[in-house]
Amino acid sequence: MRARAAVRWCVLTAALSIACAAPSPRPAPAEGPPDAVGATPATAATRATNAAFEKLPLGDPGDLEDAERGLVAREPELVISGEHGPVWDTTAFAFLQGRPPDSVNPSLWRQALLNDAHGLFEVTTGVYQVRGYDVSNMTVIEGETGWIVVDPLTTKETAAAAWKLVERELGAKPVNAVIFTHSHLDHFGGIEGVIS
């Protein structure tokens, strides 16, 4: 009991000494007034840091081509609504056009472009994925008598919209099994959109 108290005291002392340390320096102020949406221009430090990423092959279209490989169908300007309004809105990513602003890391901009590829994709014969209908992907495997669904997304609404796309494009079959690869919400939360 005494050892536990000593450990707790050491942890508390260390946490307090870190919290009471000298404050970190303030970032340099933005160079210019905010734009129409309230974004301020990038500081010189941000521009310099982001410029270092220009050494990466960000102009290589290979990753973007890979992200589109196997596309079966896409619903342009997809907005999925629920009881309290929009649950998922692909139109919110319409700003991802052209070069990134100076305030955005170019590598993160490219990753956002790759994540923006939504629709139903054929991975290989009998294996499909619905991507971009949620923060995760739903995989469907064609079995002899029905579908095996792997990780049915985060919400009932997004999973139902994804399932509707699967049935429209690949045909209605029963769901014979559901596999949750792990217990994060984005891998099981949409189960009610796939089965009752």
C-alpha positions in Angstrom: 0.0 0.0 0.0 2.8 2.4 0.9 4.6 1.6 -2.4 1.5 2.5 -4.4 1.2 5.8 -2.6 4.9 6.6 -3.3 4.4 5.8 -7.0 1.3 8.0 -7.1 3.2 10.8 -5.4 6.1 10.6 -7.9 3.7 10.6 -10.9 1.8 13.6 -9.4 5.0 15.5 -8.7 6.3 14.8 -12.3 3.0 15.9 -13.8 2.9 19.1 -11.8 6.5 20.0 -12.7 5.8 19.5 -16.4 2.6 21.6 -16.1 4.4 24.4 -14.2 7.4 24.6 -16.6 8.0 27.7 -18.5 5.3 28.3 -21.1 6.2 27.4 -24.7 6.9 30.3 -26.9 4.0 31.9 -28.8 3.9 31.2 -32.5 4.7 34.1 -34.8 1.6 36.1 -35.7 -0.1 35.6 -39.0 1.1 37.8 -41.8 -2.0 39.6 -42.9 -5.7 39.8 -42.1 -8.1 36.8 -42.1 -9.8 35.9 -45.4 -13.6 35.7 -46.0 -13.9 32.4 -44.1 -11.6 33.5 -41.2 -8.4 31.7 -42.3 -5.2 33.7 -41.7 -2.3 33.5 -44.0 0.5 31.1 -43.3 3.5 32.3 -41.2 7.0 32.3 -42.7 7.8 29.3 -40.5 4.7 27.4 -41.8 5.6 28.2 -45.4 9.2 27.1 -44.9 8.1 23.8 -43.3 5.6 23.1 -46.0 8.1 24.0 -48.8 10.3 21.1 -47.5 7.6 18.7 -48.6 8.0 19.8 -52.2 10.9 17.4 -52.3 8.5 14.5 -52.2 7.1 13.2 -55.5 3.7 14.9 -54.9 3.2 15.4 -58.6 3.3 11.7 -59.4 -0.3 10.6 -60.3 0.4 7.0 -59.4 -1.3 7.0 -56.0 -4.3 8.9 -57.3 -4.7 6.3 -60.2 -4.4 3.5 -57.6 -7.1 5.1 -55.5 -9.5 5.0 -58.5 -8.6 1.5 -59.6 -11.5 -0.9 -59.7 -14.2 1.8 -59.5 -17.6 0.1 -60.1 -19.9 3.1 -59.3 -19.9 6.4 -57.6 -22.7 8.8 -56.4 -21.6 12.3 -57.2 -22.2 14.9 -54.5 -23.2 12.2 -52.0 -24.9 13.5 -48.8 -26.1 11.0 -46.3 -28.7 12.3 -43.8 -30.0 11.0 -40.5 -32.6 11.9 -38.1 -30.8 15.1 -37.0 -29.4 16.2 -40.3 -26.3 15.3 -42.4 -24.2 12.4 -41.2 -21.7 12.3 -44.1 -21.3 14.9 -46.8 -18.8 14.4 -49.6 -19.5 17.9 -50.9 -17.7 19.3 -47.8 -14.5 18.3 -49.5 -15.1 20.2 -52.7 -12.4 22.7 -51.7 -9.7 20.0 -52.5 -8.9 21.5 -55.9 -5.5 22.4 -57.3 -2.4 23.2 -55.2 -2.8 23.4 -51.4 -2.8 26.8 -49.7 0.4 27.9 -48.1 -1.1 27.1 -44.7 -1.7 23.4 -45.5 1.0 20.7 -45.6 1.2 19.4 -49.2 1.5 15.8 -48.1 -1.7 16.1 -46.0 -3.5 17.8 -48.9 -2.5 14.8 -51.2 -3.7 12.4 -48.5 -7.1 14.2 -48.4 -7.3 13.9 -52.2 -6.7 10.2 -51.9 -9.3 9.8 -49.2 -11.9 11.8 -51.2 -12.2 8.9 -53.8 -15.6 7.5 -52.8 -17.7 4.8 -54.3 -17.9 1.0 -54.8 -14.6 -0.6 -55.9 -13.7 -4.1 -57.0 -10.6 -5.2 -55.1 -10.4 -8.6 -56.8 -12.8 -11.1 -58.1 -15.7 -11.4 -55.6 -14.2 -8.9 -53.1 -15.5 -5.3 -53.1 -15.1 -2.2 -50.9 -17.3 0.8 -50.3 -15.0 3.7 -49.7 -15.6 7.3 -48.7 -19.1 6.8 -47.2 -17.6 7.2 -43.7 -14.3 7.5 -42.0 -13.7 3.8 -42.7 -14.3 1.3 -45.5 -16.8 -1.5 -45.7 -15.6 -4.7 -47.5 -18.1 -7.2 -49.0 -17.1 -10.6 -50.1 -19.3 -12.6 -52.4 -20.0 -16.1 -51.0 -21.8 -19.0 -52.7 -25.1 -18.2 -51.1 -24.8 -14.5 -50.0 -22.6 -11.7 -48.8 -20.0 -11.6 -46.0 -19.7 -8.1 -44.7 -16.5 -6.9 -43.1 -16.5 -3.8 -40.9 -19.9 -2.2 -41.6 -18.9 1.5 -41.0 -19.7 3.9 -38.1 -23.4 4.7 -38.4 -26.6 3.0 -39.4 -27.2 5.7 -42.0 -23.8 5.5 -43.7 -23.9 1.7 -43.7 -27.4 1.7 -45.2 -26.4 4.0 -48.0 -23.3 1.9 -48.7 -25.3 -1.3 -48.7 -27.9 0.3 -51.0 -25.1 1.0 -53.5 -23.8 -2.6 -53.2 -27.2 -4.1 -53.8 -27.9 -1.7 -56.7 -24.7 -2.5 -58.5 -24.0 -6.1 -57.5 -27.4 -7.5 -56.8 -29.5 -8.2 -53.6 -28.3 -11.3 -51.7 -28.6 -12.2 -48.1 -25.9 -11.3 -45.6 -24.7 -14.6 -44.3 -21.9 -13.3 -42.0 -20.5 -10.1 -40.6 -16.9 -9.8 -39.5 -15.7 -7.1 -37.1 -11.9 -6.9 -37.5 -11.7 -5.0 -34.2 -13.7 -3.1 -31.6 -13.3 0.5 -32.8 -16.7 2.1 -33.5 -16.0 2.8 -37.1 -15.8 -1.0 -37.7 -19.1 -2.1 -36.1 -21.3 1.0 -35.5 -23.2 0.7 -38.8 -24.3 -2.9 -38.3 -28.0 -2.0 -38.2 -27.7 -0.4 -41.7 -26.7 -3.8 -43.1 -28.8 -6.3 -41.1 -31.9 -5.7 -39.0 
